[in-house]
């Protein structure tokens, strides 16, 4: 069925997005796209955000246009901290349009697209930056983003053990119970007392919080790889700025990182540069992936889901 068929765009909810996804295939699509310069060739302006004080909220628009993919994708997101009980903090939609005709193609659950993209990017960077053996994984944070980081890591490496810390111990315990179902009962899953305890003996450290103050102020003797996927603004970061100066820092896109996460990222290497010529010794070095999120990666993820879902659903 042609992507241009039908006047009404395909609408996919969270369940449909998740069901359509093939995480290993998406990882390879992202790897190839970054390495071949498709990210650099796309038009991906800085996101636009609008904040309100009453009620406190943030609304964002994150577009990317890729003629090589034939897609214009815009994610619309709303963050409302003081939401009614039972509502998630973030709602989002990903709107997909054709660059060839301008026709709307799909509206996807944006939070599901974000979750899938986070898992895929974590998988990609972890695969490039870690040795090919079972890994000891530490997680700081226990929410949805932490789950996507563990999903991403297990997609590319066997897991030797998992250790998690959260601001609330009951949340860490709930995460641990969930993780056992993912990694299997033979893999030890521990609840740590705090962020410092997570670091001990880890090959990979994943941060997934909104902390305004650094939670990681030191790293164990290397090599170790850090996936820093939570707070990333210039005045909010999960990992101390000194560590960014001491180790190789990776970002999705350098201009985006500088604009959103500040000058501490000025010496970072973006994924396009990294994947075009991966250093042979990378897995033996301490590396920090400081993610800001990438609208182009959202575009690739939305296109991946739409392509796999289209054959299952008649449109129009």
Helices and strands as residue ranges (DSSP letters): E 10-12, H 14-20, H 23-35, H 38-41, E 48-53, E 56-66, E 71-79, E 90-98, E 104-109, H 110-129, E 135-140, H 144-156, E 159-165, H 169-183, E 188-191, H 195-199, E 204-207, E 225-228, H 241-246, E 248-251, H 254-261, G 263-265, E 269-270, H 271-276, G 282-284, E 287-290, H 295-310
